[in-house]
C-alpha cells in the first residue's frame, strides 16, 4: 500500500495533541508519559499519518484518544493482535501499543507473549502501576505479595510477574525500563525503542495516585533514587549512588555491590545490551529491591528478522517464483474439464 | 419389500449373469480403519467419476481422532460418493455399495447399506482380534442372513495385495498399506470406470520421490480391477451414463476450497489485500491451509496464537486497509464474540466464517450441525447486529464468501458466513464462473480533500466512510466506546440510542441489495419447506421428487439470515403450512415465528449427520 512519507513542515508536539479533554485523575503518572510521547513523535522523522497508537482497556488504554494520529482503542488485552494485523497489513506504519500491567500481562498475557516471540516491529509501552485503576483498585499481576485491596482484604497471595523477565522469556529483541518522573529518560527510551527494528518492550514505572500512590517511591522518590536506581548506558560500567561510588560485579553467577573506588580494574560489569546470551539480561531484569538498585534503561537489544517483513518477503518471493496470481488461475485451479 | 438377493457364492440357486446393469445413480461408501486410506480412495473415485462426467456429491466421514486404535469402532473412517446421470444434490441417503475393509467398518456401516446392495469385504481383516474389537462374537461373514440380504463379495484383499506385490522391494507393512487401491480397482471394475486418472494421480504424487510406492499402488490398483475381470467372484457390473449437465467449464471443489476461492475473488474484485488470520480448528483449518498457498495472489496469512488473536489480527488488518477475514468453528466463535462486538462498534469490514460442527463445547468436532445460527445473530452482548450469510452446498461456499466480502466492504460491517462440517468436506463439480460475471465491489472511502467525519454515512447503505492509516489529513481515533458521528467518545444517552438504531438500520439496509428469494415450485400451495444452509440438497431433492409426483409442496433456501430477505414474509403467506427442517433444535423456526408470526413447524435432527432425502420426504408427506 502506498503511504505518503513526505511532510512539508517539521512537526511539533502540538501536532500530536488532540482536542479531547484528557480525563486521567489529577496527578496521574500518565500525563507525564503522554507529554513525553507527544514530544518524542515529532522527532522520529515519521509523518503524522503514519503513526498508529493501539491500546486495550484500562486507564493507560485511553491514550490513543489523546494522540492526534491514527488510533485504535480496542478491547481488554487484545491490542497486540490488532497491532499485529495493522503491521502485517502495512509494515511502513509506526505502530505503538499502549498497555498496562493488567491489560498486557493478565488478560492479554498470551497475546503479549506471542507478539514478543514473533518480533513484530512495533513498540510496546507497558504502564506498570501494580494495580487495576479503572476498575477502582484491585490487585494486579505485578502487585507484590501481601497487597491489600478490595479483592484481597487479607493480602494478595500470588507471586507477582516481573514484566522484563516475561519479555526476556518470550525472547523479545528489545527490552527497556523507564520511569514516569523522568521525562528526559522517557523520550530517550522511546526514541531507542522506535529505532529498534523488531518488537520493543518498554516497562514504565507509573504512579497511580488514587489506588496505589507512591508504589514506586522506594525506587524513584527523591530520597531513594540515587542509591536505588541504576541508569544503564551501553559501554559504560554499572555504577550508581549519588556520586557513582558503587558498582556491580559478578561473583560466580550472582551479582554483588562493590565500592567503585576499591574495585579491581575491569571488575565492574560493563553494560552491553547486545549480548546474545540472555544470562546478562536476566541478571539485570531480576535485579532490584531490597538488595540491589533497580536497572533503568535499555536492558537488551538484539537483532532478528521481523515478523512483518518476513510475511512481506514470503509474498514477494511467491510472486517472483510463481508469477502474480491471475483470475484464470484463481477460478480454474490446477485442473478443469469442459462439458460441451 | 425386500429385493431379491442377487447372485452370491452361498446361494447357488441364483445363476450369475455377466451383464452391465444400467443405473441412473449409485451411492458407494468406502469404509475402513482411519489408517486404511479410505479418504484417498474416495477422492480418487470422485475425481474419476467427474471426468465421465457424472453428476456427483461426496460425504467424507472420519473420526475426530487422527489415529484411534487400529481396528476399533471409533477408528472407522468412511467416504461416500453419489454419482449419477442426473442432477445430484446430496451425497445420497443410503449406499448401494459398501466396501468394508475390516469388521469394525462393517459393524458401523452395514446398517446403512441398501437392501440387496453390493457388499465388498476384505476377509483378510476378519480375524479373531479384529472381530472382538468390532464387538462381534462370531464372524458375520458366516451368517447366512448376510448373504440373503446383500450381494456379498468376499475377497481377501490383504492377501491379494501381498501377492500382487510379491517382487516389490517394499517392506511387508508398506505393501499392506496399498490394499486400499485394490479395493478401489475392484470398485472401478464394478462401476466401469477408467483407471487412467488414478494412475496419473499416483504417478504425479509419488513417482518422483517414492517410485517403489507409486509402482506398488498402480500394480495393486490394476490387480483389483483385473481381479474383477478374471474371477467369478462378482457377477454384477453397473453402468452409470454420462450426466446431461449444464455446458461449461467445471472443476471439483470442496466447501472449504470454494470458501477460500470466494474470499480471494472478493478481495480481488474490491482491490483489497486479503489478510486471513486463523487458529487451527476442525473443520475450518483447511481454509487457512489453502490460503497459505495463495501468497502469490498477495494474500497474507497469519496463524494466530488463539481464536481471539485470530480475529484481532483480521480486524487490525481491516482497519489498516486490507480485507480482514478469519475462520473458525463453534467453540472459536464463542471466543471471538467480544471482537465481533468491537467490529460492530467500530463499523469496520470483517468476514468471520463459522464452519459449524456439533456442539455445545467440544461436541462433535468432525460432524455436521446447524446449531450456531442464533449465536451468529445474537451471540454478543449489547445490541450488536451483523450480517449473516449461509452457504448451501460445497460449491456455493464460493458465492457465499464472495457475497460476505461484498457486504462487509460496502456496508463497513462484520459479516458472519455459516458453513458446516458437511459442506466443508463434501465436494462437487463447480461450474466455474467468468470473472466478468462477478459483481464489482466498492468500498466507501473518505474524500481526503474534506475534513474527515469518521461516522458520516452513505445515505443509501448507511455505511460509514473509511479512512486508512497512512492517508494524509484523515487521522482519527476509533474504539469500542460509544461515539458520536465525529467518532469522538460520547456517553450521551440520546446519542447512544441514535447510534444503536443506525447500526441496526445499516444491517437492515443490506436487504435492498439482495436478489429475490428463489421459490422452488409454485408460489402458493399447501406446504412450503423452508431451510437454510447445507440442508438445501436434501430438501430440494425431496421436494423435486414430490412435485414430480404432483404434490402441492414448494421450498425455499434462506441464504441471507440477517437481514432476512424483504420478500420472505410475503412468500410465507402463500402457503397453508410452513415446515422448517434444521440440524438443530428449531433456530430458524423460532426466527420465522417471531419475525412473521407464522405457525412454522419445526423438524430437527441432531445426530451429527445431514438429513436424508427420505426423512424430509416422509415428514412432508405427513403434513400434506
Interface residues (C-beta under 8 A of the other chain):
Chain A: X1 X2 X3 X4 X18 X20 X47 X48 X49 X50 X52 X54 X64 X65 X68 X69 X70 X71 X72 X73 X74 X75 X78 X80 X81 X82 X83 X84 X85 X86 X87 X88 X89 X90 X92 X93 X110 X111 X113 X114 X311 X314 X315 X317 X318 X319 X321 X322 X323 X324 X325 X327 X330 X331 X332 X333 X335 X336 X337 X338 X339 X340
Chain B: X50 X51 X53 X245 X246 X247 X248 X249 X250 X251 X253 X261 X264 X265 X268 X273 X275 X277 X294 X295 X296 X297 X298 X299 X300 X302 X304 X305 X306 X308 X309 X310 X311 X312 X313 X314 X315 X316 X317 X318 X319 X320 X321 X322 X324 X338 X339 X341 X342 X346 X432 X433 X434 X435 X468 X469 X470 X471 X472 X473 X474 X475 X476 X477 X478 X479 X480 X481 X488 X489
